[in-house]
Amino acid sequence: MRITLVRGDITTQDVDAVVNAANSSLMGGGGVDGAIHRRGGPAILAECRELRASHYGKGLPTGQAVATTAGDLPARWVIHTVGPVHSLTEDRTHLLVSCYRESLRVADELGAISVAFPAVSAGIYGWPMDDAARTAIDTVRATRTQVTDLRFVLFTPEAHAAFEEALDTTGS
């Protein structure tokens, strides 16, 4: 698997699947979630509503992943995953790891070979960027998958630098 870092907007990535750092409601929100819903159009929200009505009445659990259409995005699918809120009193790293593993599992089920990830949980959920980057890189490297083109699309220079450091430290 080739891992690349892109500084920019995840909604512009021409890949099989983009991963959405979603909230459990699946109804859109701020940050990456809001951008994907806005740019992808109403088809994404319509499928999210169907998922809520059928399988996820209480919302998508933290650490899990599910796919919908990508609507008007250049990607084919959106893989929604709910990252954990960072805690100073409880180690929730296993939930962050699960977000990446489950997203790759869903990508494999879809037959996706190119996937773009954001920095899950590193925005409003408060996960320290250096640790988020290290966890993401280590997890995707350790996960068996058919994905051959994996991108981390990072919006800020700080996020890009943290992921670059994690990629360099763990070896590319």
N, C-alpha and C positions, 0 to 999 in steps of 0.2 A: 504494500500500500504506500502510495506517495502522499505525504502530508505537506500541505502548503499553507502559508499564511497570507491573507489578503487584507489590506486596510481598505475599508469601504462599507458599502451598504449591502447587506445580505439579500435584500429583495431584488437585486439586479443580477444575481448569480445564475448563469445558465448551467444548471446541474440537474440531475434526476430528482434530487430531494433537498429541500432546505429544512433545517431543524429550527423549530420555533421554541424559544424559551417562554412557554405559555404559563398562564395562571390556571389553577385547577378548574375554573369555570369553563374554560375553552371559548369564552365569549369575547376575547380580545382584551386589550389593556394598554399599558404604556410600553415604552422601549421597543425591543425587537417584536414583541407580540403585537403591539399596536401597528407598527410599520408593516408587518406581514399582512395583517387583516386589511389595512387601508389599501395597500398596493395590490393585494390579491383579489380584492373585490368581494361581493356578496356570496359567491359560491363557497368560499371557505367557511364563512359564518353559518351558512345553511347546513353544511355537512357537520359542523360542530354542534349545531342545535339537534340534528338527528342523533349524534352520538350521545348527547346528554339525555335525550328522550329514550334511548334504547339501552345502552350499556353503562353509561356513566352518570346516572341520575344524581349522584352526590358529588360529581366532578371527577376529573382524572387524578388519581392518587400521585403524590410526590414520588419521583423516581421512575414512573411509568411513561410509556410513549404510545401514541396512536397516530395514524396517518389520515389525511384528507387530500382532496384535490388541492392544487396550487392556484386554482382560479386564473387570474390574469398575470401571475408571476411567470418568468421564463422557465421555472422548474416544472416538473410534472406533478410532484407531491409536496405537501408540507407534513413533516413529522413533528407533532406537538409533544413536548416533554415538560414536565413540571419539576423544576429544580427546587432544592430545599432552601429555606431561609437560613442564613448563617447564624450560628448560635455560639456564644462564648461559654455556655454552660453544658452543652451537649455536642458530641462529635457526630455530625451528620454526613461525614465524607462518603459513607456507603451509599447514601441516597444520591449524591452527586455522581458517583461512579455509575450507579444504576441508570441515570439519565442517559449517559453516553452508551452504555452497553445495550440498553433497551432500544434506543434510537437506531443503533446499528443492526439490531435484531429485526426491527421493523423494516429497515432499508433492505436487508437481505430478503425478507418475505416479499417485498415489492419488486425485487430484481434490480434495485438501484445500484449503480456502480460509482456514481459521483454524488457526493453529499457535502453540503456546506453547513457548518455548525457555527453558532454564536458562542460567546463565553457564558455558558449557562450559569445562572445564579450570581454572576459577578456584577450585576447592575443594582437594581433596587433591592434585591434580596441580600445584598451586603457581603457576599463572599469575597474575601481578600483576593485581589487579582492574581498575585503571584501563586497562591495556593490553587486557585481555580485553574490557572494555566497548567501547572504541574500535574494536577489531578486529571485534567482533560487529555493532555498529551500521553501520560502514562497509561490511562485507561484505553484510549483508542489503539495504542500500540499493542496492548496486551489482549485485545479482543479479536477473536477469529471472525473474519467477515469477508464477503465477496467484494466489498467496496474497494476500488483501486485508486480513486481520486477523492481524497478527503481534504476539505479546506476548512480552516478556521477563518471566518470573516469577522474582522475586528474593527469596531467603529472609531475608537480613539487611538491616538499614538501610544498612550500608556498601556492599553490592552495589547496592542501589537507588540510593544517592547517586552511585556511580561511573557507573552506566548513565544516570542523569539528566544528569550532567555531559557524558557522551559524546553524548547525544542533543541537548542544548542547543548544544554546541560545533560539531557537524556540521550543525546546522540541522534542524528538524523540518518 
